[in-house]
Amino acid sequence: MTFNELHLIDPLLEAVRKAGYETPTPIQKATIPLVLEGRDVLGCAQTGTGKTAAFALPILQRLTGTDAGGRGGKKPIRALVIAPTRELAIQISESFDTYGAGLPFKNCVICGGVRQNRQIERLKEGVDILVATPGRLNDLIGQGFIRLGQIEIFVLDEADRMLDMGFINDIRRILHYIPKTRQTLFFSATLPPDVERLAMTILNNPAAVKVDAVNSAVDTVTQSLYYVDKVNKTKLLAKLLREPDVHSALVFTRTKYGADKVVRELMRENIPAKAIHGDKSQNARQAALHSFMTGDAKVLVATDIAARGLDIAELSHVFNYDIPEDPETYIHRIGRTGRAGHTGVAASFCCYDELERLFAVEKLIGTKIPTVDSPYPMQVCTYSTEERRPKPARRQQPYRRRRNRR
């Protein structure tokens, strides 16, 4: 099947061609016709399968087929896309820019971490499509800068991540402001019970689209595992990053402090690296991402805030510096490479303290990750005090003594 067979209008077909895409992905084949028909959609697909285009292309076409006039000549917001992170919101907006280049629609990103003045100016100019993170969107609604009364299409992207980050109450507040008569598109990489319950409360007779098993690793990614002591992880990482086939690398750490520490140690090894995590300002995060995209920094070190949504073209390697606490996060991490028909490599480092997390990952993906001999083999085979610090015993004896004195 080609994009021509999806009955997209010429400006969209031209935009897709210029973007270098010829064949739609399975999620796009299944979803685009349903959205064009006006159906609500419950989409479940592995990360890196083309979900953004699956809703962006048909939304642009549906907005083309209708017209909505605003009061006083101002454009009303007609499509609303909610994303859990700033990076994902920005990339979704960029996709609308790419696919809608030949159409007269404006889109705007509303997210926290930056001053709101410029965002308010964009809103005042008139916006057809609004892409937002929940917190900033509710702030601007409360200040009277955003009205959602003419929303025709509502998209909730990465819904499972949204609930993991505690945005459920923000989403419920947003739903209060948008019309009940609308088209709703709900996308999630996984469908645990709480996510499914949320979907059923906001969707109307949805068509379910499920592509690939959510517990399977990306087929185009070669996985490997290194057993290594914690103190030698950075040495191993530096050695692997110097391999000639490593053109660009995304390194995942468990903590923000760990990300900054890895960057400092890599810089001492003369390996250009940048960090991206929740303690960085939005401008700093965008600067780090831009430096990585342009090749000024070979390595981007990130916490799991970047595990979903980041679409880095032709990323060659992902390194799990720390094994994630949530096994499903492993799938989202390695899904950053091996995208859009390219192949990729995902290497994971495991120290003794992380063995239980590793076992949980392998149970989820249903296979053992192939082990590679490490130049820094693991020698410490006891749990560290950091990972297995015992809880202090409750001191109840003094209270009993007081009672005895009475």
ZANU-94338 format. One record per residue (C-alpha): residue number from 1; x, y, z. Coordinates in Angstrom, 1 decimal, always signed. Example, Ala and Ser with C-alpha at 12.3 -4.5 7.8 and 13.67 -1.06 7.14 Angstrom:
2
(1,(+12.3,-4.5,+7.8))
(2,(+13.7,-1.1,+7.1))
end
This chain:
406
(1,(+0.0,+0.0,+0.0))
(2,(+1.1,+3.6,-0.7))
(3,(+0.0,+6.9,+0.8))
(4,(-1.9,+7.5,-2.5))
(5,(-4.2,+4.6,-1.6))
(6,(-5.2,+6.3,+1.7))
(7,(-7.1,+8.9,-0.2))
(8,(-5.1,+11.9,+1.1))
(9,(-5.4,+15.2,-0.6))
(10,(-2.6,+16.4,-2.9))
(11,(-1.0,+18.9,-0.5))
(12,(-0.6,+16.2,+2.1))
(13,(+0.8,+13.6,-0.4))
(14,(+3.3,+16.2,-1.6))
(15,(+4.4,+16.9,+2.0))
(16,(+4.8,+13.2,+2.7))
(17,(+6.8,+12.8,-0.4))
(18,(+9.1,+15.7,+0.5))
(19,(+9.5,+14.2,+4.0))
(20,(+10.9,+11.1,+2.3))
(21,(+8.1,+8.6,+3.1))
(22,(+6.7,+6.3,+0.5))
(23,(+4.9,+3.5,+2.4))
(24,(+2.7,+4.0,+5.4))
(25,(+3.4,+2.1,+8.6))
(26,(+0.9,-0.4,+9.9))
(27,(-0.5,+2.1,+12.4))
(28,(-0.9,+4.6,+9.7))
(29,(-2.6,+2.2,+7.3))
(30,(-5.1,+1.2,+10.0))
(31,(-5.7,+4.6,+11.6))
(32,(-5.8,+7.2,+8.8))
(33,(-8.9,+5.8,+7.0))
(34,(-10.8,+5.6,+10.4))
(35,(-10.0,+9.2,+11.3))
(36,(-11.0,+10.4,+7.8))
(37,(-14.3,+8.7,+8.4))
(38,(-14.8,+10.7,+11.6))
(39,(-14.5,+7.6,+13.9))
(40,(-13.1,+7.8,+17.4))
(41,(-9.9,+5.7,+17.6))
(42,(-8.3,+3.8,+20.4))
(43,(-4.7,+3.2,+19.1))
(44,(-2.2,+1.0,+20.8))
(45,(+1.2,+0.8,+19.1))
(46,(+4.8,+0.4,+20.0))
(47,(+6.9,+3.5,+20.1))
(48,(+8.5,+4.5,+16.9))
(49,(+5.7,+3.1,+14.6))
(50,(+4.6,+6.5,+13.2))
(51,(+1.7,+7.4,+15.5))
(52,(+2.1,+11.1,+15.0))
(53,(+1.6,+11.0,+11.2))
(54,(-1.3,+8.6,+11.8))
(55,(-3.3,+11.4,+13.4))
(56,(-1.6,+14.5,+12.0))
(57,(-2.3,+13.7,+8.4))
(58,(-6.0,+12.9,+8.7))
(59,(-6.6,+15.8,+11.1))
(60,(-5.2,+18.3,+8.5))
(61,(-7.4,+16.8,+5.8))
(62,(-10.6,+16.9,+8.0))
(63,(-9.9,+20.5,+8.9))
(64,(-9.5,+21.3,+5.2))
(65,(-13.0,+19.8,+4.5))
(66,(-14.8,+22.0,+7.0))
(67,(-14.8,+25.7,+7.9))
(68,(-15.2,+27.3,+11.4))
(69,(-15.5,+31.0,+11.7))
(70,(-14.4,+32.7,+14.9))
(71,(-16.0,+35.7,+16.6))
(72,(-14.5,+39.0,+15.5))
(73,(-12.6,+37.3,+12.7))
(74,(-10.3,+35.4,+15.1))
(75,(-9.6,+31.8,+14.4))
(76,(-11.0,+29.3,+16.9))
(77,(-8.9,+26.4,+18.1))
(78,(-10.3,+23.4,+16.2))
(79,(-8.0,+20.6,+17.1))
(80,(-6.3,+20.0,+20.4))
(81,(-3.4,+17.5,+21.0))
(82,(-2.3,+16.8,+24.5))
(83,(+1.2,+15.3,+25.1))
(84,(+2.9,+14.4,+28.4))
(85,(+6.3,+16.1,+27.8))
(86,(+7.6,+19.4,+26.3))
(87,(+9.8,+17.6,+23.9))
(88,(+7.0,+15.4,+22.5))
(89,(+4.7,+18.4,+22.2))
(90,(+7.3,+20.4,+20.2))
(91,(+8.0,+17.4,+17.9))
(92,(+4.2,+16.9,+17.3))
(93,(+3.9,+20.6,+16.4))
(94,(+6.9,+20.3,+14.0))
(95,(+5.1,+17.3,+12.3))
(96,(+2.0,+19.5,+11.8))
(97,(+4.3,+22.1,+10.2))
(98,(+5.9,+19.6,+7.9))
(99,(+2.7,+17.9,+6.8))
(100,(+0.6,+21.1,+6.7))
(101,(+3.2,+23.1,+4.7))
(102,(+0.8,+23.4,+1.7))
(103,(-2.3,+24.2,+3.8))
(104,(-3.5,+27.5,+5.4))
(105,(-3.4,+26.2,+9.0))
(106,(-1.5,+27.5,+12.0))
(107,(-0.4,+25.5,+15.0))
(108,(+1.0,+26.5,+18.3))
(109,(+2.8,+24.7,+21.1))
(110,(+1.9,+25.5,+24.7))
(111,(+4.2,+24.0,+27.3))
(112,(+5.8,+24.9,+30.6))
(113,(+9.5,+25.6,+31.3))
(114,(+9.5,+28.8,+29.2))
(115,(+7.9,+32.3,+29.7))
(116,(+4.3,+32.3,+28.6))
(117,(+4.3,+35.7,+26.9))
(118,(+5.4,+34.5,+23.4))
(119,(+2.9,+31.7,+23.6))
(120,(+0.1,+34.1,+24.5))
(121,(+1.1,+36.3,+21.5))
(122,(+0.8,+33.3,+19.2))
(123,(-2.6,+32.5,+20.6))
(124,(-3.8,+36.0,+20.0))
(125,(-2.8,+35.7,+16.3))
(126,(-5.2,+32.8,+15.9))
(127,(-4.5,+29.1,+16.0))
(128,(-6.2,+26.2,+14.2))
(129,(-4.3,+23.4,+16.0))
(130,(-3.1,+23.6,+19.5))
(131,(-0.5,+21.2,+20.9))
(132,(+0.0,+21.4,+24.6))
(133,(+1.2,+19.8,+27.8))
(134,(-1.6,+19.6,+30.5))
(135,(-0.2,+21.9,+33.2))
(136,(+0.5,+25.0,+31.0))
(137,(-2.7,+24.5,+29.1))
(138,(-4.8,+24.6,+32.3))
(139,(-2.9,+27.6,+33.5))
(140,(-3.7,+29.6,+30.3))
(141,(-7.3,+28.4,+30.4))
(142,(-7.6,+29.7,+33.9))
(143,(-6.1,+33.1,+32.8))
(144,(-8.7,+33.4,+30.1))
(145,(-6.2,+33.2,+27.2))
(146,(-7.5,+29.9,+25.7))
(147,(-11.1,+28.9,+24.9))
(148,(-11.8,+25.3,+23.7))
(149,(-15.5,+25.6,+23.0))
(150,(-15.1,+24.9,+19.3))
(151,(-12.8,+21.9,+19.4))
(152,(-13.7,+19.4,+16.7))
(153,(-10.9,+16.9,+17.2))
(154,(-9.2,+16.0,+20.5))
(155,(-6.1,+13.8,+20.7))
(156,(-4.6,+12.3,+23.8))
(157,(-1.1,+11.0,+22.9))
(158,(+1.1,+8.7,+25.1))
(159,(-1.8,+8.3,+27.5))
(160,(-0.1,+5.7,+29.6))
(161,(+2.9,+8.0,+30.1))
(162,(+0.4,+10.8,+31.0))
(163,(-1.1,+8.8,+33.8))
(164,(+2.4,+7.7,+35.0))
(165,(+3.3,+11.4,+35.4))
(166,(+0.2,+12.1,+37.4))
(167,(-1.7,+14.2,+34.9))
(168,(-5.1,+12.5,+35.3))
(169,(-6.7,+15.4,+37.1))
(170,(-5.3,+17.9,+34.6))
(171,(-6.8,+15.8,+31.8))
(172,(-10.2,+15.7,+33.5))
(173,(-10.2,+19.5,+33.9))
(174,(-9.4,+19.9,+30.2))
(175,(-12.2,+17.6,+29.2))
(176,(-14.6,+19.9,+31.1))
(177,(-13.8,+22.7,+28.7))
(178,(-14.1,+20.9,+25.3))
(179,(-17.4,+20.0,+23.6))
(180,(-18.9,+16.6,+24.3))
(181,(-19.6,+16.3,+20.6))
(182,(-16.2,+15.8,+19.0))
(183,(-13.9,+13.3,+17.5))
(184,(-11.5,+11.8,+20.0))
(185,(-8.2,+10.0,+19.2))
(186,(-6.6,+8.1,+22.1))
(187,(-3.1,+6.7,+21.6))
(188,(-1.0,+4.7,+24.1))
(189,(+2.0,+2.4,+23.9))
(190,(+0.4,+0.1,+26.6))
(191,(-3.1,-0.4,+27.8))
(192,(-3.0,-1.2,+31.6))
(193,(-6.5,-1.2,+33.3))
(194,(-6.4,+2.4,+34.5))
(195,(-5.5,+3.6,+30.9))
(196,(-8.3,+1.5,+29.4))
(197,(-10.8,+2.9,+31.9))
(198,(-9.8,+6.5,+31.0))
(199,(-10.2,+5.6,+27.3))
(200,(-13.7,+4.3,+27.8))
(201,(-14.8,+7.4,+29.6))
(202,(-13.8,+9.8,+26.8))
(203,(-14.3,+7.7,+23.6))
(204,(-17.5,+7.2,+21.8))
(205,(-17.9,+3.7,+20.1))
(206,(-14.2,+3.7,+19.2))
(207,(-12.4,+1.6,+16.6))
(208,(-9.6,-0.2,+18.2))
(209,(-6.2,-0.3,+16.4))
(210,(-3.5,-2.5,+17.8))
(211,(-0.1,-2.8,+16.1))
(212,(+2.7,-5.1,+17.4))
(213,(+2.7,-6.7,+20.8))
(214,(+3.4,-4.1,+23.5))
(215,(+5.8,-6.4,+25.3))
(216,(+8.0,-7.1,+22.3))
(217,(+11.3,-5.3,+21.5))
(218,(+11.7,-3.5,+18.3))
(219,(+12.6,-6.0,+15.5))
(220,(+15.1,-3.6,+13.9))
(221,(+17.2,-3.1,+17.1))
(222,(+20.1,-5.4,+17.9))
(223,(+20.2,-5.8,+21.7))
(224,(+23.2,-6.6,+23.8))
(225,(+24.0,-6.9,+27.6))
(226,(+27.2,-6.1,+29.5))
(227,(+27.7,-7.2,+33.1))
(228,(+29.8,-4.5,+34.6))
(229,(+30.4,-3.1,+38.1))
(230,(+28.9,+0.3,+38.8))
(231,(+32.2,+2.0,+39.2))
(232,(+33.3,+0.9,+35.7))
(233,(+30.2,+1.8,+33.8))
(234,(+31.5,+5.1,+32.5))
(235,(+34.8,+3.6,+31.4))
(236,(+32.9,+0.9,+29.4))
(237,(+30.6,+3.6,+28.0))
(238,(+33.5,+5.7,+26.8))
(239,(+35.2,+2.7,+25.2))
(240,(+32.1,+1.7,+23.3))
(241,(+31.3,+5.3,+22.2))
(242,(+34.7,+5.4,+20.5))
(243,(+33.8,+2.5,+18.3))
(244,(+33.7,+3.6,+14.6))
(245,(+30.1,+2.5,+14.1))
(246,(+28.7,+4.7,+16.9))
(247,(+27.7,+7.8,+15.0))
(248,(+25.2,+9.2,+17.6))
(249,(+24.2,+7.8,+20.9))
(250,(+21.4,+8.3,+23.4))
(251,(+22.4,+7.3,+26.9))
(252,(+19.7,+6.7,+29.6))
(253,(+20.4,+7.1,+33.3))
(254,(+18.0,+6.4,+36.2))
(255,(+18.5,+9.8,+37.9))
(256,(+19.0,+13.4,+36.9))
(257,(+22.1,+13.6,+39.1))
(258,(+23.4,+10.5,+37.3))
(259,(+22.9,+12.1,+33.9))
(260,(+24.9,+15.2,+34.8))
(261,(+27.6,+13.0,+36.3))
(262,(+27.9,+10.9,+33.1))
(263,(+28.2,+14.0,+31.0))
(264,(+31.0,+15.4,+33.2))
(265,(+32.9,+12.2,+33.0))
(266,(+32.5,+11.8,+29.2))
(267,(+33.7,+15.4,+28.7))
(268,(+36.8,+14.5,+30.7))
(269,(+37.3,+11.7,+28.2))
(270,(+37.0,+14.3,+25.4))
(271,(+33.7,+12.9,+24.2))
(272,(+31.2,+15.8,+23.6))
(273,(+28.0,+15.1,+25.5))
(274,(+24.9,+17.0,+26.7))
(275,(+22.3,+16.2,+29.4))
(276,(+18.6,+16.5,+29.2))
(277,(+16.3,+16.0,+32.2))
(278,(+13.5,+17.6,+34.2))
(279,(+15.7,+19.9,+36.2))
(280,(+16.9,+21.7,+33.0))
(281,(+15.0,+24.7,+31.8))
(282,(+13.1,+24.3,+28.6))
(283,(+15.7,+26.6,+26.8))
(284,(+18.6,+24.4,+28.1))
(285,(+16.8,+21.2,+27.1))
(286,(+16.2,+22.6,+23.6))
(287,(+19.8,+23.8,+23.3))
(288,(+21.1,+20.4,+24.3))
(289,(+18.8,+18.6,+21.8))
(290,(+19.8,+21.1,+19.1))
(291,(+23.5,+20.5,+19.8))
(292,(+22.9,+16.7,+19.5))
(293,(+20.8,+17.0,+16.4))
(294,(+23.4,+19.1,+14.6))
(295,(+26.3,+16.8,+15.6))
(296,(+28.0,+19.2,+17.9))
(297,(+27.5,+16.7,+20.7))
(298,(+27.9,+13.0,+19.8))
(299,(+26.1,+11.9,+22.9))
(300,(+22.8,+12.9,+24.6))
(301,(+22.5,+11.7,+28.2))
(302,(+18.9,+11.6,+29.4))
(303,(+16.5,+10.4,+32.1))
(304,(+13.3,+8.7,+31.1))
(305,(+11.6,+12.1,+30.4))
(306,(+13.1,+11.5,+26.9))
(307,(+12.3,+7.8,+26.7))
(308,(+9.1,+8.6,+24.7))
(309,(+8.4,+11.1,+22.1))
(310,(+11.9,+12.1,+21.0))
(311,(+12.2,+11.4,+17.3))
(312,(+15.9,+11.5,+16.5))
(313,(+16.6,+10.8,+12.8))
(314,(+19.0,+7.9,+12.2))
(315,(+20.0,+7.5,+15.8))
(316,(+22.6,+4.6,+15.7))
(317,(+22.9,+3.6,+19.3))
(318,(+21.0,+3.6,+22.6))
(319,(+22.8,+2.8,+25.8))
(320,(+21.0,+1.8,+29.0))
(321,(+23.6,+3.0,+31.5))
(322,(+21.2,+2.0,+34.2))
(323,(+18.6,-0.8,+33.9))
(324,(+15.2,+0.9,+34.3))
(325,(+13.0,+0.2,+37.3))
(326,(+9.9,-0.2,+35.1))
(327,(+10.4,-3.0,+32.6))
(328,(+8.2,-1.4,+29.9))
(329,(+10.5,+1.6,+30.0))
(330,(+13.2,-0.6,+28.5))
(331,(+11.1,-1.0,+25.4))
(332,(+10.4,+2.7,+25.0))
(333,(+14.1,+3.4,+25.5))
(334,(+15.4,+1.1,+22.8))
(335,(+12.6,+2.2,+20.5))
(336,(+14.5,+5.5,+20.1))
(337,(+16.7,+3.7,+17.6))
(338,(+15.8,+1.4,+14.7))
(339,(+13.1,+3.8,+13.4))
(340,(+11.6,+4.5,+10.0))
(341,(+13.2,+1.5,+8.4))
(342,(+16.7,+2.0,+9.8))
(343,(+18.5,-0.5,+12.0))
(344,(+19.9,+0.3,+15.5))
(345,(+21.8,-1.0,+18.4))
(346,(+20.8,-1.0,+22.1))
(347,(+23.4,-1.9,+24.7))
(348,(+22.5,-2.3,+28.4))
(349,(+24.9,-2.2,+31.4))
(350,(+24.0,-4.3,+34.4))
(351,(+25.7,-4.3,+37.8))
(352,(+24.8,-6.8,+40.6))
(353,(+22.4,-4.4,+42.2))
(354,(+20.3,-4.3,+39.0))
(355,(+19.9,-8.1,+38.4))
(356,(+16.3,-8.2,+39.6))
(357,(+15.4,-5.3,+37.2))
(358,(+17.1,-7.1,+34.3))
(359,(+15.2,-10.3,+35.1))
(360,(+11.9,-8.3,+35.0))
(361,(+12.9,-6.8,+31.6))
(362,(+13.7,-10.2,+30.1))
(363,(+10.5,-11.7,+31.4))
(364,(+8.5,-8.8,+29.7))
(365,(+10.2,-9.1,+26.3))
(366,(+10.1,-12.9,+26.5))
(367,(+13.8,-13.6,+25.8))
(368,(+17.3,-13.3,+27.2))
(369,(+19.3,-10.3,+26.1))
(370,(+22.5,-11.6,+24.4))
(371,(+25.5,-11.1,+26.7))
(372,(+28.7,-9.6,+25.4))
(373,(+32.1,-10.1,+27.2))
(374,(+32.9,-6.9,+29.0))
(375,(+36.4,-5.4,+29.0))
(376,(+35.5,-4.5,+32.6))
(377,(+33.8,-7.7,+33.9))
(378,(+31.6,-7.6,+36.9))
(379,(+33.5,-8.6,+40.1))
(380,(+31.3,-7.2,+42.8))
(381,(+28.6,-9.8,+43.7))
(382,(+27.0,-8.4,+46.8))
(383,(+24.3,-5.7,+47.0))
(384,(+25.6,-2.2,+47.7))
(385,(+24.3,-0.2,+50.7))
(386,(+22.9,+2.4,+48.3))
(387,(+20.5,-0.1,+46.6))
(388,(+19.7,-2.3,+49.6))
(389,(+19.8,+0.0,+52.6))
(390,(+17.8,-1.6,+55.4))
(391,(+14.9,+0.4,+56.9))
(392,(+15.5,+1.6,+60.4))
(393,(+13.7,-0.4,+63.1))
(394,(+10.9,+1.4,+64.9))
(395,(+11.8,+2.5,+68.3))
(396,(+8.9,+1.6,+70.5))
(397,(+10.7,+0.8,+73.8))
(398,(+10.7,+4.4,+75.1))
(399,(+6.9,+4.6,+74.8))
(400,(+6.5,+1.4,+76.8))
(401,(+8.7,+2.8,+79.5))
(402,(+6.6,+6.0,+79.8))
(403,(+3.5,+3.9,+80.2))
(404,(+5.2,+1.8,+82.9))
(405,(+6.1,+5.0,+84.8))
(406,(+2.4,+6.0,+84.9))
end
